[in-house]
Amino acid sequence: MRIDPEGHVTTPRGFRAGATYAGVKTYGEGKLDLAVLVSDAPCSAAAVYTRSRLHAPSIDINREKLAHRPARGVVVNAGVANASTGERGKRDGYELARLAAVHAGIAPEEMLVCSTGVIGHYLPMDRLASAMPAIELSADGGPAFARAIMTTDTRPKMGAVRFGPYHLGGCCKGSGMIHPNMATMLAFLATDAPVEQALLQRALSAVVDESFNLVSVDGDTSPSDTVLLFANGAAGGDRVDAHHPLAGDFVAALRALCVHLAREIARDGEGATKLIEFTVSGAATADDARALVRQLSTSYLLKSAIHGADPNWGRVAAVVGRSGVELDESAVTIDLCGTRVFEAGRPTEFDPIELSRRLHRAEVSVAVHLGVGTAAATGWGCDLSAEYVSINADYHT
């Protein structure tokens, strides 16, 4: 399916969004740091969250609300994560959601909340409350919403796709602390299709495992990782459940959009100069394939070699060997940028100068075949540069 990179979370009918600057974020492009997304009609809603044991209060708030009724919107602030902030943090999260709900004209129970930024700081509720009335909600507000949720991101990450007569749009943020376990990663998705809640949740959980859970910048998981998906049915039609003719198209559109957004996170990794696509095939199980993708994408030695365009494929072999996944050494193959560098237990003949030239490209690939099965997985990461160290050495101060 073709992704429109100019599409956004309010491309689907019946959604409005807007953003303003509340003085919470002191870094980043655009100086927007408070945003609201709302549906004009009741929604089905689905969510996937971080597995961090020290998760942010927003995770508990959203779980509690969605357990009782569907949500129609979300408020997001950037600059302060409101994580590791105890009972006060939870009270502040509920109050921020209430303020946004009043502004949007919906019930407080229908408004979810997400926060992203520095851990261990309380929300400046006075500033957020004062700024909320300045948010103008409109059907064209998706791009402003995408900008406002950014922290160290260098650009907004958006997209939309069509399936049948319907639209699915979304945005995400994430640049560092990215290794989702459902990176600081937040994603917000919306569709004007009347998708049944059970299908919505089942599809989102499966697609996240194939997209956001296979992207990594630095191996660190945040306490706030959240993916929210709203379906308001504003485009009409029969309810889309698992037996509907468009059910498969919906899942395919959701997968395409989430993969697009995951790739954009890796491409915009802190200090990154290259997007790396990792493919593992011939694995005994899907779990083995995904585990190896995640280990390859977090190897600092491999990420450093790719940053320097060094065709040292031994960095890949070392990760494969220590990964613990089942393999047949005589059948293992390794390819860098489409060049076979290892096969049948021994190195191949290749031109290292030409391969280094390919490794200088903005997008590079690493492919490993394990030779023991039919399972496969693809994930995304980025190179490791000195800029990454600089960004994170100065992030808090």
Disulfide bonds with the S-S distance in Angstrom:
none
